[in-house]
Amino acid sequence: MEEGRMSKQQSEEDKSEPQLDMLIQGLEKEIEKLELQGNYKEAQQHKDKLELLVQLEAKKQYDMLRTQQSDEKRNIEEKHLQDLSQFNELWDEKINQVIEHGKILENVMMTRQNEEKLIYQNNVASSIPDDPKPSSELLNLMTIREKMVKTKQYLDAEKVKIRVEELKKKERTDWQKKKIEKVEVQVANLIAKQQIELQSLRYRIYAGIEEQKKIRSKDLEKLLQKYQNSR
């Protein structure tokens, strides 16, 4: 409704322009005629009317210019806001894509590292025998037991046998504990190397994101400068 009213008002103003011009031209001719007739008093009255109309015309031209400038300024501001909105949407999407790609790379590496760790852990564990080599003490007891059996000293041989089994069990338990510790140490060394690799990837991802942010900032400065130049 407001636009319709303004359009009607503008149309009426456009129609009044030729009428005003005709009035000014008519007064100028009438003044010349009155000058020739020597009717200076009436000529002065027409001259006053002419000056008033000229002032009105000048004011109208000034108002039209101001309206045009205001419309141009509003159009520039609207275009700037639209460009700024599109700029932010584009860059938000672009940086989010970089972030998401970084997450994918990180997840791929972590999955690969976990698989490598399990394989390495199994290989290390497999490379270490489950049972230790008999100690000299155990070998000595086994030799004594065999000699007692040969000499028919069965009761003493039974006692030595029990001692042999106890020592075997102890040595195997100690060996298993040391085996677990050895595997854990080697796996921990691998994990430390993997963490360095992962941190290096994360730094590259972070550097890539920061680089995109710097480019965005520079492009934004150019966009704002373009707006300032157009004002």
ChimeraX commands (.cxc) that place a marker at each C-alpha (Angstrom):
marker #1 position 0.00,0.00,0.00 radius 0.5
marker #1 position 2.86,2.38,0.90 radius 0.5
marker #1 position 4.60,1.63,-2.41 radius 0.5
marker #1 position 1.35,2.30,-4.30 radius 0.5
marker #1 position 0.93,5.64,-2.55 radius 0.5
marker #1 position 4.52,6.62,-3.30 radius 0.5
marker #1 position 4.15,5.57,-6.97 radius 0.5
marker #1 position 0.95,7.65,-7.28 radius 0.5
marker #1 position 2.71,10.63,-5.66 radius 0.5
marker #1 position 5.68,10.22,-8.00 radius 0.5
marker #1 position 3.34,10.04,-11.00 radius 0.5
marker #1 position 1.60,13.22,-9.93 radius 0.5
marker #1 position 4.96,14.98,-9.48 radius 0.5
marker #1 position 6.06,13.84,-12.95 radius 0.5
marker #1 position 2.85,15.28,-14.45 radius 0.5
marker #1 position 3.36,18.60,-12.64 radius 0.5
marker #1 position 6.85,19.13,-14.09 radius 0.5
marker #1 position 5.70,20.15,-17.61 radius 0.5
marker #1 position 3.02,22.38,-16.09 radius 0.5
marker #1 position 5.61,24.16,-13.91 radius 0.5
marker #1 position 7.94,24.60,-16.86 radius 0.5
marker #1 position 5.10,26.01,-18.93 radius 0.5
marker #1 position 4.22,28.45,-16.13 radius 0.5
marker #1 position 7.82,29.66,-15.92 radius 0.5
marker #1 position 8.05,30.10,-19.69 radius 0.5
marker #1 position 4.71,31.86,-19.71 radius 0.5
marker #1 position 5.74,34.30,-16.99 radius 0.5
marker #1 position 9.04,35.05,-18.75 radius 0.5
marker #1 position 7.15,35.93,-21.95 radius 0.5
marker #1 position 4.61,37.97,-20.02 radius 0.5
marker #1 position 7.35,39.95,-18.27 radius 0.5
marker #1 position 8.96,40.73,-21.64 radius 0.5
marker #1 position 5.56,41.86,-22.93 radius 0.5
marker #1 position 4.94,44.07,-19.87 radius 0.5
marker #1 position 8.41,45.60,-20.24 radius 0.5
marker #1 position 7.58,46.58,-23.80 radius 0.5
marker #1 position 4.26,48.02,-22.65 radius 0.5
marker #1 position 6.01,49.97,-19.87 radius 0.5
marker #1 position 3.83,48.29,-17.25 radius 0.5
marker #1 position 6.67,47.91,-14.75 radius 0.5
marker #1 position 4.53,47.47,-11.66 radius 0.5
marker #1 position 2.77,44.44,-13.04 radius 0.5
marker #1 position 6.05,43.26,-14.51 radius 0.5
marker #1 position 7.52,43.32,-10.98 radius 0.5
marker #1 position 4.61,41.27,-9.69 radius 0.5
marker #1 position 5.17,38.70,-12.44 radius 0.5
marker #1 position 8.89,38.78,-11.70 radius 0.5
marker #1 position 8.20,37.96,-8.04 radius 0.5
marker #1 position 5.99,35.06,-9.09 radius 0.5
marker #1 position 8.72,33.88,-11.49 radius 0.5
marker #1 position 11.39,33.92,-8.75 radius 0.5
marker #1 position 9.08,31.94,-6.49 radius 0.5
marker #1 position 8.45,29.36,-9.18 radius 0.5
marker #1 position 12.19,29.14,-9.92 radius 0.5
marker #1 position 12.85,28.57,-6.22 radius 0.5
marker #1 position 10.17,25.88,-6.15 radius 0.5
marker #1 position 11.70,24.25,-9.22 radius 0.5
marker #1 position 15.19,24.37,-7.67 radius 0.5
marker #1 position 13.87,22.87,-4.44 radius 0.5
marker #1 position 12.09,20.13,-6.34 radius 0.5
marker #1 position 15.25,19.30,-8.30 radius 0.5
marker #1 position 17.22,19.26,-5.06 radius 0.5
marker #1 position 14.68,16.96,-3.39 radius 0.5
marker #1 position 14.70,14.65,-6.41 radius 0.5
marker #1 position 18.49,14.49,-6.29 radius 0.5
marker #1 position 18.44,13.72,-2.57 radius 0.5
marker #1 position 15.83,11.00,-3.12 radius 0.5
marker #1 position 17.89,9.49,-5.92 radius 0.5
marker #1 position 21.05,9.55,-3.81 radius 0.5
marker #1 position 19.15,8.00,-0.88 radius 0.5
marker #1 position 17.81,5.24,-3.14 radius 0.5
marker #1 position 21.27,4.57,-4.54 radius 0.5
marker #1 position 22.74,4.43,-1.04 radius 0.5
marker #1 position 20.02,2.05,0.12 radius 0.5
marker #1 position 20.58,-0.17,-2.91 radius 0.5
marker #1 position 24.32,-0.22,-2.23 radius 0.5
marker #1 position 23.76,-1.15,1.42 radius 0.5
marker #1 position 21.27,-3.88,0.52 radius 0.5
marker #1 position 23.69,-5.28,-2.06 radius 0.5
marker #1 position 26.50,-5.17,0.49 radius 0.5
marker #1 position 24.44,-7.05,3.09 radius 0.5
marker #1 position 23.53,-9.64,0.48 radius 0.5
marker #1 position 27.17,-10.03,-0.60 radius 0.5
marker #1 position 28.27,-10.26,3.04 radius 0.5
marker #1 position 25.67,-12.94,3.79 radius 0.5
marker #1 position 26.72,-14.98,0.75 radius 0.5
marker #1 position 30.37,-14.50,1.67 radius 0.5
marker #1 position 29.83,-15.83,5.21 radius 0.5
marker #1 position 27.76,-18.79,4.01 radius 0.5
marker #1 position 30.40,-19.72,1.43 radius 0.5
marker #1 position 33.30,-19.47,3.84 radius 0.5
marker #1 position 31.48,-21.20,6.71 radius 0.5
marker #1 position 30.80,-24.13,4.40 radius 0.5
marker #1 position 34.36,-24.11,3.07 radius 0.5
marker #1 position 35.99,-24.12,6.52 radius 0.5
marker #1 position 33.53,-26.76,7.78 radius 0.5
marker #1 position 34.53,-28.96,4.85 radius 0.5
marker #1 position 38.20,-28.56,5.80 radius 0.5
marker #1 position 37.38,-29.43,9.43 radius 0.5
marker #1 position 35.32,-32.48,8.43 radius 0.5
marker #1 position 38.05,-33.66,6.07 radius 0.5
marker #1 position 40.54,-33.30,8.90 radius 0.5
marker #1 position 38.33,-35.42,11.17 radius 0.5
marker #1 position 38.16,-38.12,8.49 radius 0.5
marker #1 position 41.95,-38.14,8.13 radius 0.5
marker #1 position 42.36,-38.33,11.91 radius 0.5
marker #1 position 39.86,-41.21,12.25 radius 0.5
marker #1 position 41.53,-43.12,9.40 radius 0.5
marker #1 position 44.93,-42.74,11.04 radius 0.5
marker #1 position 43.66,-43.75,14.49 radius 0.5
marker #1 position 41.96,-46.85,13.02 radius 0.5
marker #1 position 45.14,-47.81,11.19 radius 0.5
marker #1 position 47.25,-47.24,14.30 radius 0.5
marker #1 position 44.96,-49.43,16.42 radius 0.5
marker #1 position 45.22,-52.22,13.86 radius 0.5
marker #1 position 49.00,-51.83,13.73 radius 0.5
marker #1 position 49.19,-51.91,17.52 radius 0.5
marker #1 position 47.21,-55.16,17.77 radius 0.5
marker #1 position 49.30,-56.84,15.07 radius 0.5
marker #1 position 52.54,-55.63,16.63 radius 0.5
marker #1 position 51.42,-56.73,20.10 radius 0.5
marker #1 position 50.59,-60.23,18.83 radius 0.5
marker #1 position 53.88,-60.46,16.92 radius 0.5
marker #1 position 55.92,-59.42,19.95 radius 0.5
marker #1 position 54.05,-61.85,22.21 radius 0.5
marker #1 position 54.49,-64.67,19.67 radius 0.5
marker #1 position 58.21,-64.00,19.42 radius 0.5
marker #1 position 58.66,-64.70,23.13 radius 0.5
marker #1 position 58.26,-68.37,24.24 radius 0.5
marker #1 position 55.55,-69.14,26.80 radius 0.5
marker #1 position 57.93,-71.25,28.86 radius 0.5
marker #1 position 61.37,-70.13,30.02 radius 0.5
marker #1 position 64.59,-72.07,29.69 radius 0.5
marker #1 position 65.18,-74.14,32.81 radius 0.5
marker #1 position 67.44,-72.46,35.34 radius 0.5
marker #1 position 70.66,-74.11,36.52 radius 0.5
marker #1 position 69.00,-74.82,39.83 radius 0.5
marker #1 position 66.10,-76.58,38.09 radius 0.5
marker #1 position 68.44,-78.57,35.83 radius 0.5
marker #1 position 70.48,-79.62,38.86 radius 0.5
marker #1 position 67.36,-80.84,40.71 radius 0.5
marker #1 position 66.21,-82.79,37.65 radius 0.5
marker #1 position 69.61,-84.49,37.43 radius 0.5
marker #1 position 69.47,-85.40,41.12 radius 0.5
marker #1 position 65.97,-86.82,40.67 radius 0.5
marker #1 position 67.10,-89.03,37.78 radius 0.5
marker #1 position 70.03,-90.35,39.78 radius 0.5
marker #1 position 67.77,-91.17,42.75 radius 0.5
marker #1 position 65.38,-93.04,40.46 radius 0.5
marker #1 position 68.27,-95.04,39.04 radius 0.5
marker #1 position 69.47,-95.93,42.55 radius 0.5
marker #1 position 65.90,-96.81,43.59 radius 0.5
marker #1 position 65.70,-93.97,46.15 radius 0.5
marker #1 position 62.06,-93.42,45.37 radius 0.5
marker #1 position 61.03,-91.54,48.51 radius 0.5
marker #1 position 63.83,-89.04,48.08 radius 0.5
marker #1 position 63.11,-88.88,44.35 radius 0.5
marker #1 position 59.46,-88.01,45.16 radius 0.5
marker #1 position 60.57,-85.16,47.38 radius 0.5
marker #1 position 62.88,-83.83,44.66 radius 0.5
marker #1 position 60.10,-84.25,42.09 radius 0.5
marker #1 position 57.80,-82.05,44.18 radius 0.5
marker #1 position 60.57,-79.47,44.48 radius 0.5
marker #1 position 61.13,-79.61,40.69 radius 0.5
marker #1 position 57.42,-78.98,39.97 radius 0.5
marker #1 position 57.26,-76.10,42.41 radius 0.5
marker #1 position 60.36,-74.51,40.91 radius 0.5
marker #1 position 59.03,-75.03,37.36 radius 0.5
marker #1 position 55.78,-73.33,38.31 radius 0.5
marker #1 position 57.59,-70.42,39.97 radius 0.5
marker #1 position 59.96,-69.91,37.07 radius 0.5
marker #1 position 57.09,-70.06,34.55 radius 0.5
marker #1 position 55.07,-67.53,36.58 radius 0.5
marker #1 position 58.06,-65.18,36.78 radius 0.5
marker #1 position 58.69,-65.65,33.06 radius 0.5
marker #1 position 55.10,-64.89,32.12 radius 0.5
marker #1 position 55.22,-61.71,34.20 radius 0.5
marker #1 position 58.45,-60.61,32.51 radius 0.5
marker #1 position 56.99,-61.50,29.10 radius 0.5
marker #1 position 53.95,-59.31,29.72 radius 0.5
marker #1 position 56.16,-56.44,30.89 radius 0.5
marker #1 position 58.40,-56.78,27.83 radius 0.5
marker #1 position 55.41,-56.77,25.47 radius 0.5
marker #1 position 53.94,-53.75,27.27 radius 0.5
marker #1 position 57.20,-51.82,27.00 radius 0.5
marker #1 position 57.56,-52.46,23.28 radius 0.5
marker #1 position 53.89,-51.67,22.62 radius 0.5
marker #1 position 54.25,-48.46,24.67 radius 0.5
marker #1 position 57.20,-47.44,22.48 radius 0.5
marker #1 position 55.06,-48.02,19.39 radius 0.5
marker #1 position 52.19,-46.01,20.88 radius 0.5
marker #1 position 54.59,-43.13,21.62 radius 0.5
marker #1 position 55.68,-43.09,17.97 radius 0.5
marker #1 position 52.05,-43.25,16.86 radius 0.5
marker #1 position 51.15,-40.32,19.10 radius 0.5
marker #1 position 53.90,-38.25,17.49 radius 0.5
marker #1 position 52.51,-39.20,14.08 radius 0.5
marker #1 position 48.96,-38.34,15.16 radius 0.5
marker #1 position 49.98,-35.00,16.69 radius 0.5
marker #1 position 51.83,-34.13,13.48 radius 0.5
marker #1 position 48.66,-34.80,11.48 radius 0.5
marker #1 position 46.56,-32.75,13.90 radius 0.5
marker #1 position 49.00,-29.85,13.58 radius 0.5
marker #1 position 48.81,-29.99,9.78 radius 0.5
marker #1 position 45.01,-30.02,9.98 radius 0.5
marker #1 position 45.04,-27.07,12.39 radius 0.5
marker #1 position 47.51,-25.16,10.18 radius 0.5
marker #1 position 45.28,-25.79,7.17 radius 0.5
marker #1 position 42.22,-24.46,8.99 radius 0.5
marker #1 position 44.11,-21.38,10.20 radius 0.5
marker #1 position 45.38,-20.74,6.66 radius 0.5
marker #1 position 41.80,-20.81,5.37 radius 0.5
marker #1 position 40.77,-18.38,8.13 radius 0.5
marker #1 position 43.57,-15.99,7.08 radius 0.5
marker #1 position 42.43,-16.13,3.47 radius 0.5
marker #1 position 38.86,-15.51,4.62 radius 0.5
marker #1 position 39.96,-12.49,6.63 radius 0.5
marker #1 position 41.81,-11.01,3.65 radius 0.5
marker #1 position 38.86,-11.61,1.33 radius 0.5
marker #1 position 36.56,-9.97,3.89 radius 0.5
marker #1 position 38.82,-6.91,4.00 radius 0.5
marker #1 position 38.61,-6.67,0.20 radius 0.5
marker #1 position 34.82,-6.97,0.31 radius 0.5
marker #1 position 34.50,-4.25,2.98 radius 0.5
marker #1 position 36.91,-1.99,1.09 radius 0.5
marker #1 position 34.84,-2.48,-2.06 radius 0.5
marker #1 position 31.77,-1.40,-0.11 radius 0.5
marker #1 position 33.54,1.66,1.28 radius 0.5
marker #1 position 34.66,2.69,-2.20 radius 0.5
marker #1 position 31.14,2.39,-3.56 radius 0.5
marker #1 position 29.54,4.58,-0.89 radius 0.5
marker link #1:1,2 radius 0.2
marker link #1:2,3 radius 0.2
marker link #1:3,4 radius 0.2
marker link #1:4,5 radius 0.2
marker link #1:5,6 radius 0.2
marker link #1:6,7 radius 0.2
marker link #1:7,8 radius 0.2
marker link #1:8,9 radius 0.2
marker link #1:9,10 radius 0.2
marker link #1:10,11 radius 0.2
marker link #1:11,12 radius 0.2
marker link #1:12,13 radius 0.2
marker link #1:13,14 radius 0.2
marker link #1:14,15 radius 0.2
marker link #1:15,16 radius 0.2
marker link #1:16,17 radius 0.2
marker link #1:17,18 radius 0.2
marker link #1:18,19 radius 0.2
marker link #1:19,20 radius 0.2
marker link #1:20,21 radius 0.2
marker link #1:21,22 radius 0.2
marker link #1:22,23 radius 0.2
marker link #1:23,24 radius 0.2
marker link #1:24,25 radius 0.2
marker link #1:25,26 radius 0.2
marker link #1:26,27 radius 0.2
marker link #1:27,28 radius 0.2
marker link #1:28,29 radius 0.2
marker link #1:29,30 radius 0.2
marker link #1:30,31 radius 0.2
marker link #1:31,32 radius 0.2
marker link #1:32,33 radius 0.2
marker link #1:33,34 radius 0.2
marker link #1:34,35 radius 0.2
marker link #1:35,36 radius 0.2
marker link #1:36,37 radius 0.2
marker link #1:37,38 radius 0.2
marker link #1:38,39 radius 0.2
marker link #1:39,40 radius 0.2
marker link #1:40,41 radius 0.2
marker link #1:41,42 radius 0.2
marker link #1:42,43 radius 0.2
marker link #1:43,44 radius 0.2
marker link #1:44,45 radius 0.2
marker link #1:45,46 radius 0.2
marker link #1:46,47 radius 0.2
marker link #1:47,48 radius 0.2
marker link #1:48,49 radius 0.2
marker link #1:49,50 radius 0.2
marker link #1:50,51 radius 0.2
marker link #1:51,52 radius 0.2
marker link #1:52,53 radius 0.2
marker link #1:53,54 radius 0.2
marker link #1:54,55 radius 0.2
marker link #1:55,56 radius 0.2
marker link #1:56,57 radius 0.2
marker link #1:57,58 radius 0.2
marker link #1:58,59 radius 0.2
marker link #1:59,60 radius 0.2
marker link #1:60,61 radius 0.2
marker link #1:61,62 radius 0.2
marker link #1:62,63 radius 0.2
marker link #1:63,64 radius 0.2
marker link #1:64,65 radius 0.2
marker link #1:65,66 radius 0.2
marker link #1:66,67 radius 0.2
marker link #1:67,68 radius 0.2
marker link #1:68,69 radius 0.2
marker link #1:69,70 radius 0.2
marker link #1:70,71 radius 0.2
marker link #1:71,72 radius 0.2
marker link #1:72,73 radius 0.2
marker link #1:73,74 radius 0.2
marker link #1:74,75 radius 0.2
marker link #1:75,76 radius 0.2
marker link #1:76,77 radius 0.2
marker link #1:77,78 radius 0.2
marker link #1:78,79 radius 0.2
marker link #1:79,80 radius 0.2
marker link #1:80,81 radius 0.2
marker link #1:81,82 radius 0.2
marker link #1:82,83 radius 0.2
marker link #1:83,84 radius 0.2
marker link #1:84,85 radius 0.2
marker link #1:85,86 radius 0.2
marker link #1:86,87 radius 0.2
marker link #1:87,88 radius 0.2
marker link #1:88,89 radius 0.2
marker link #1:89,90 radius 0.2
marker link #1:90,91 radius 0.2
marker link #1:91,92 radius 0.2
marker link #1:92,93 radius 0.2
marker link #1:93,94 radius 0.2
marker link #1:94,95 radius 0.2
marker link #1:95,96 radius 0.2
marker link #1:96,97 radius 0.2
marker link #1:97,98 radius 0.2
marker link #1:98,99 radius 0.2
marker link #1:99,100 radius 0.2
marker link #1:100,101 radius 0.2
marker link #1:101,102 radius 0.2
marker link #1:102,103 radius 0.2
marker link #1:103,104 radius 0.2
marker link #1:104,105 radius 0.2
marker link #1:105,106 radius 0.2
marker link #1:106,107 radius 0.2
marker link #1:107,108 radius 0.2
marker link #1:108,109 radius 0.2
marker link #1:109,110 radius 0.2
marker link #1:110,111 radius 0.2
marker link #1:111,112 radius 0.2
marker link #1:112,113 radius 0.2
marker link #1:113,114 radius 0.2
marker link #1:114,115 radius 0.2
marker link #1:115,116 radius 0.2
marker link #1:116,117 radius 0.2
marker link #1:117,118 radius 0.2
marker link #1:118,119 radius 0.2
marker link #1:119,120 radius 0.2
marker link #1:120,121 radius 0.2
marker link #1:121,122 radius 0.2
marker link #1:122,123 radius 0.2
marker link #1:123,124 radius 0.2
marker link #1:124,125 radius 0.2
marker link #1:125,126 radius 0.2
marker link #1:126,127 radius 0.2
marker link #1:127,128 radius 0.2
marker link #1:128,129 radius 0.2
marker link #1:129,130 radius 0.2
marker link #1:130,131 radius 0.2
marker link #1:131,132 radius 0.2
marker link #1:132,133 radius 0.2
marker link #1:133,134 radius 0.2
marker link #1:134,135 radius 0.2
marker link #1:135,136 radius 0.2
marker link #1:136,137 radius 0.2
marker link #1:137,138 radius 0.2
marker link #1:138,139 radius 0.2
marker link #1:139,140 radius 0.2
marker link #1:140,141 radius 0.2
marker link #1:141,142 radius 0.2
marker link #1:142,143 radius 0.2
marker link #1:143,144 radius 0.2
marker link #1:144,145 radius 0.2
marker link #1:145,146 radius 0.2
marker link #1:146,147 radius 0.2
marker link #1:147,148 radius 0.2
marker link #1:148,149 radius 0.2
marker link #1:149,150 radius 0.2
marker link #1:150,151 radius 0.2
marker link #1:151,152 radius 0.2
marker link #1:152,153 radius 0.2
marker link #1:153,154 radius 0.2
marker link #1:154,155 radius 0.2
marker link #1:155,156 radius 0.2
marker link #1:156,157 radius 0.2
marker link #1:157,158 radius 0.2
marker link #1:158,159 radius 0.2
marker link #1:159,160 radius 0.2
marker link #1:160,161 radius 0.2
marker link #1:161,162 radius 0.2
marker link #1:162,163 radius 0.2
marker link #1:163,164 radius 0.2
marker link #1:164,165 radius 0.2
marker link #1:165,166 radius 0.2
marker link #1:166,167 radius 0.2
marker link #1:167,168 radius 0.2
marker link #1:168,169 radius 0.2
marker link #1:169,170 radius 0.2
marker link #1:170,171 radius 0.2
marker link #1:171,172 radius 0.2
marker link #1:172,173 radius 0.2
marker link #1:173,174 radius 0.2
marker link #1:174,175 radius 0.2
marker link #1:175,176 radius 0.2
marker link #1:176,177 radius 0.2
marker link #1:177,178 radius 0.2
marker link #1:178,179 radius 0.2
marker link #1:179,180 radius 0.2
marker link #1:180,181 radius 0.2
marker link #1:181,182 radius 0.2
marker link #1:182,183 radius 0.2
marker link #1:183,184 radius 0.2
marker link #1:184,185 radius 0.2
marker link #1:185,186 radius 0.2
marker link #1:186,187 radius 0.2
marker link #1:187,188 radius 0.2
marker link #1:188,189 radius 0.2
marker link #1:189,190 radius 0.2
marker link #1:190,191 radius 0.2
marker link #1:191,192 radius 0.2
marker link #1:192,193 radius 0.2
marker link #1:193,194 radius 0.2
marker link #1:194,195 radius 0.2
marker link #1:195,196 radius 0.2
marker link #1:196,197 radius 0.2
marker link #1:197,198 radius 0.2
marker link #1:198,199 radius 0.2
marker link #1:199,200 radius 0.2
marker link #1:200,201 radius 0.2
marker link #1:201,202 radius 0.2
marker link #1:202,203 radius 0.2
marker link #1:203,204 radius 0.2
marker link #1:204,205 radius 0.2
marker link #1:205,206 radius 0.2
marker link #1:206,207 radius 0.2
marker link #1:207,208 radius 0.2
marker link #1:208,209 radius 0.2
marker link #1:209,210 radius 0.2
marker link #1:210,211 radius 0.2
marker link #1:211,212 radius 0.2
marker link #1:212,213 radius 0.2
marker link #1:213,214 radius 0.2
marker link #1:214,215 radius 0.2
marker link #1:215,216 radius 0.2
marker link #1:216,217 radius 0.2
marker link #1:217,218 radius 0.2
marker link #1:218,219 radius 0.2
marker link #1:219,220 radius 0.2
marker link #1:220,221 radius 0.2
marker link #1:221,222 radius 0.2
marker link #1:222,223 radius 0.2
marker link #1:223,224 radius 0.2
marker link #1:224,225 radius 0.2
marker link #1:225,226 radius 0.2
marker link #1:226,227 radius 0.2
marker link #1:227,228 radius 0.2
marker link #1:228,229 radius 0.2
marker link #1:229,230 radius 0.2
marker link #1:230,231 radius 0.2
view
